Amino acid sequence: MKLEVVTIGTELLLGLTPDTNAAELGRALAAAGIEVVRHSSVGDRPEAIRAAVAEALDRTGFVITTGGLGPTSDDMTKHAVAELFGKPLQLNEDVLRSLEERFRHLGRPMAATNRTQAEVPEGATVLPNPRGTAPGLWVEERERVVVMLPGVPSEMRGLLAEEVLPRLAARASGMVVRSRTVRTTGIAESALAERVGAIEDDIAPLTLAYLPSVDGVDLRVTAWTIPEAEAERRLAATVAMLRERAAEHCYGEDGTDLAGVVLQQLSSRKTRLAVAESCTGGLLGGRITAIPGSSEVFAGGIVAYDDAVKRGMLDVSAALLKPHGAVSEEVVRAMVAGALRRFGVGAGLAVTGIAGPSGGTPEKPVGTVWLAAAFGQETSALKRIFPGDRAEIRARAAQAALDLLRRLIGETNP
Amino acid sequence: MKLEVVTIGTELLLGLTPDTNAAELGRALAAAGIEVVRHSSVGDRPEAIRAAVAEALDRTGFVITTGGLGPTSDDMTKHAVAELFGKPLQLNEDVLRSLEERFRHLGRPMAATNRTQAEVPEGATVLPNPRGTAPGLWVEERERVVVMLPGVPSEMRGLLAEEVLPRLAARASGMVVRSRTVRTTGIAESALAERVGAIEDDIAPLTLAYLPSVDGVDLRVTAWTIPEAEAERRLAATVAMLRERAAEHCYGEDGTDLAGVVLQQLSSRKTRLAVAESCTGGLLGGRITAIPGSSEVFAGGIVAYDDAVKRGMLDVSAALLKPHGAVSEEVVRAMVAGALRRFGVGAGLAVTGIAGPSGGTPEKPVGTVWLAAAFGQETSALKRIFPGDRAEIRARAAQAALDLLRRLIGETNP
């Protein structure tokens, strides 16, 4: 089953409000086996709404709209859709009574404008909305369906779960749209594609997408509108193959956070962790402590932003700092050793680099970062030159540091 | 001037990735006086991309796309648009050279698949992308324009600002849609609304919106499609009035980051800063060091996640920790004093709290956070109980800590 989503609101086109409804509908419908083939946003203008809904109906015959159902003059959706179906708007007594009841309950007088919310296109099914004043509306005629939902996210969500998805399930066929993701890091998209190879035909009808971000490259496999058991079986086989080909670059699946993977590795080895950060300035500690329960493994960290702090609190000697500079293998190794010693732990991470925008030199351009990971008796250090702006370089450095420790622990026998 | 935006990526329709590019384009184009009349999202399928772009071109003659320009087989945009214009793809030697140069700079081999990124539709203008491997492409013929931008947000943003907006400005009309924002923190939305009062009619045709977030409540004023000079004049008057009414709760305008405000205060007072963090785990240091040039003021920090670290590295005595617990006024004051002493600086911040999801008690529920700020001889401490999940509580705590120091410095004569 396929449909289109039309989100309505000038604030969406202006980018003043993020369009969370579109993403939420996409997720919920995919989980129910329904493919959203297109999403459009238009402003609060009747002709724009009518055109977008009409075009979407012509393509798929099924449209869900959000927004434009409120009581004020910029709420146009109901009028536009009623006109499209050639239906007049009629006062619905049940809706009016429940509106009056709602205002009585809140102890407020009902404004005259709210009465317009009790008008529905002739023949429409009213979807009761206990969370707000605008009910959902389901208009259906000659295999064309338009479902209108309010734009307030909590109201949209409630109506979707309680009124729309059950009706869609009754029409559905046991088919699902389902995705799984294999997460990789430390390998470029193009190099990963070479390892994975041209598998598109082999995995069809599943599809594969490469999704690069500052965390690495995710491989997302999607099964489109096939029976659930078959989707699960094919997804499992494809994910297993991708994991094998991504090999050591793969650190998990779906929503897995690399910080959580490292904490898990250390927890099972009963080893505690400390960090020494320069250019990331605390982000690495922030990533680690974002994981609930991290206190079991994470002792703490030193943000050694100033070289005097590297000397005084991490015991990095001036004899290293002076000739090699703060961004060097010698210093990053001394930083991680200092963190292990100061915190009395068995695992450590250190980061020092040039996040920019200034501070780069021809030998050490902006983006140059030295990373070190220590586990037991082993320390490994790595230099990377990261692309991107200051925020990206710092985020990439934190992820790369975690990955260095993940690989080091993985290579070490438990 | 009107145009449409088409964002491309199956992950957008599935709701797996929020479509930040659409909102960002909407904001940037509105600021330049250009109206986005429709936004559509389609998946990574050539026929879907071609259809959406063709329909958008028929309506407005001008389309900006994002996404689908990468090196892998799911990147279809260039092919679809080239086909739509009836142009072959040709290898562009300049793009190839800059790609090779980029990989050389990063010290990595260039995969064969990256060569396809140097192919451009015949006659297209290449928009150089120093942040990534996919250049932007501007295809124009017989008053039909398609501008293709990469989907990675930072790359899209850079190309938009440096290549697209200047070209659009050359075509524009003198009318603008412009917004300004007054940033406040430490006051609830309803309390702020009472202070501001019912000014909607007075400021018309400008509009006012309250935008609450973990950073506080932003007041956004917008002027809609009016001449630039009038917009500037009216916005300046309204912003001045809002700043006056928000008074001490206002910390800046537009994109101002509170960390930047505090760094500026300290810089002009020649005072250096150190932090001691427990529940924020490094986020506060991360916020501060996100500001370029922060090293002038910020010495460093200690992430004292473990109570042993609070004792050993911040000299918080067991005689305080034991009776009062780690989340207490006594301990947060000892933490900030320890940070000042250990780093030898004149200003400090400390945070200790219960970010959850576990660890709450009836006396100290999840969300309880003690904050301390020290400047010169003054220390002020504050207890807050923040709503939200772990991530929100931590983000609110970092912001509230910075705000505590901002107010303390503001009250102290320079």
Chai-1 contact restraints between the chains, C-beta under 6 A:
chainA,res_idxA,chainB,res_idxB,connection_type,confidence,min_distance_angstrom,max_distance_angstrom,comment,restraint_id
A,L13,B,G26,contact,1.0,0.0,6.0,A-B,restraint_1
A,L13,B,V36,contact,1.0,0.0,6.0,A-B,restraint_2
A,L14,B,G26,contact,1.0,0.0,6.0,A-B,restraint_3
A,L14,B,A30,contact,1.0,0.0,6.0,A-B,restraint_4
A,G15,B,A23,contact,1.0,0.0,6.0,A-B,restraint_5
A,G15,B,G26,contact,1.0,0.0,6.0,A-B,restraint_6
A,G15,B,R27,contact,1.0,0.0,6.0,A-B,restraint_7
A,P18,B,A23,contact,1.0,0.0,6.0,A-B,restraint_8
A,A23,B,G15,contact,1.0,0.0,6.0,A-B,restraint_9
A,A23,B,P18,contact,1.0,0.0,6.0,A-B,restraint_10
A,G26,B,L13,contact,1.0,0.0,6.0,A-B,restraint_11
A,G26,B,L14,contact,1.0,0.0,6.0,A-B,restraint_12
A,G26,B,G15,contact,1.0,0.0,6.0,A-B,restraint_13
A,R27,B,G15,contact,1.0,0.0,6.0,A-B,restraint_14
A,A30,B,L14,contact,1.0,0.0,6.0,A-B,restraint_15
A,V36,B,L13,contact,1.0,0.0,6.0,A-B,restraint_16
A,R38,B,V42,contact,1.0,0.0,6.0,A-B,restraint_17
A,H39,B,S41,contact,1.0,0.0,6.0,A-B,restraint_18
A,S40,B,S40,contact,1.0,0.0,6.0,A-B,restraint_19
A,S41,B,H39,contact,1.0,0.0,6.0,A-B,restraint_20
A,V42,B,R38,contact,1.0,0.0,6.0,A-B,restraint_21
A,S190,B,P71,contact,1.0,0.0,6.0,A-B,restraint_22
A,S190,B,A111,contact,1.0,0.0,6.0,A-B,restraint_23
A,S190,B,T113,contact,1.0,0.0,6.0,A-B,restraint_24
A,S190,B,N114,contact,1.0,0.0,6.0,A-B,restraint_25
A,A191,B,A111,contact,1.0,0.0,6.0,A-B,restraint_26
A,A193,B,T72,contact,1.0,0.0,6.0,A-B,restraint_27
A,A193,B,T113,contact,1.0,0.0,6.0,A-B,restraint_28
A,E194,B,A111,contact,1.0,0.0,6.0,A-B,restraint_29
A,E200,B,S73,contact,1.0,0.0,6.0,A-B,restraint_30
A,A209,B,D74,contact,1.0,0.0,6.0,A-B,restraint_31
A,Y210,B,T72,contact,1.0,0.0,6.0,A-B,restraint_32
A,G281,B,G285,contact,1.0,0.0,6.0,A-B,restraint_33
A,G281,B,G286,contact,1.0,0.0,6.0,A-B,restraint_34
A,G281,B,T289,contact,1.0,0.0,6.0,A-B,restraint_35
A,G282,B,G282,contact,1.0,0.0,6.0,A-B,restraint_36
A,G282,B,G285,contact,1.0,0.0,6.0,A-B,restraint_37
A,G282,B,G286,contact,1.0,0.0,6.0,A-B,restraint_38
A,L283,B,G286,contact,1.0,0.0,6.0,A-B,restraint_39
A,G285,B,G281,contact,1.0,0.0,6.0,A-B,restraint_40
A,G285,B,G282,contact,1.0,0.0,6.0,A-B,restraint_41
A,G285,B,V303,contact,1.0,0.0,6.0,A-B,restraint_42
A,G286,B,G281,contact,1.0,0.0,6.0,A-B,restraint_43
A,G286,B,G282,contact,1.0,0.0,6.0,A-B,restraint_44
A,G286,B,L283,contact,1.0,0.0,6.0,A-B,restraint_45
A,G286,B,G286,contact,1.0,0.0,6.0,A-B,restraint_46
A,T289,B,G281,contact,1.0,0.0,6.0,A-B,restraint_47
A,P292,B,P357,contact,1.0,0.0,6.0,A-B,restraint_48
A,S295,B,Y305,contact,1.0,0.0,6.0,A-B,restraint_49
A,F298,B,Y305,contact,1.0,0.0,6.0,A-B,restraint_50
A,A299,B,D306,contact,1.0,0.0,6.0,A-B,restraint_51
A,A299,B,V309,contact,1.0,0.0,6.0,A-B,restraint_52
A,G300,B,V303,contact,1.0,0.0,6.0,A-B,restraint_53
A,G300,B,A304,contact,1.0,0.0,6.0,A-B,restraint_54
A,G300,B,Y305,contact,1.0,0.0,6.0,A-B,restraint_55
A,G300,B,D306,contact,1.0,0.0,6.0,A-B,restraint_56
A,G300,B,V309,contact,1.0,0.0,6.0,A-B,restraint_57
A,G301,B,V303,contact,1.0,0.0,6.0,A-B,restraint_58
A,I302,B,I302,contact,1.0,0.0,6.0,A-B,restraint_59
A,V303,B,G285,contact,1.0,0.0,6.0,A-B,restraint_60
A,V303,B,G300,contact,1.0,0.0,6.0,A-B,restraint_61
A,V303,B,G301,contact,1.0,0.0,6.0,A-B,restraint_62
A,A304,B,G300,contact,1.0,0.0,6.0,A-B,restraint_63
A,Y305,B,S295,contact,1.0,0.0,6.0,A-B,restraint_64
A,Y305,B,F298,contact,1.0,0.0,6.0,A-B,restraint_65
A,Y305,B,G300,contact,1.0,0.0,6.0,A-B,restraint_66
A,D306,B,A299,contact,1.0,0.0,6.0,A-B,restraint_67
A,D306,B,G300,contact,1.0,0.0,6.0,A-B,restraint_68
A,V309,B,A299,contact,1.0,0.0,6.0,A-B,restraint_69
A,V309,B,G300,contact,1.0,0.0,6.0,A-B,restraint_70
A,P357,B,P292,contact,1.0,0.0,6.0,A-B,restraint_71
A,I385,B,L106,contact,1.0,0.0,6.0,A-B,restraint_72
A,D389,B,S154,contact,1.0,0.0,6.0,A-B,restraint_73
A,E392,B,S154,contact,1.0,0.0,6.0,A-B,restraint_74
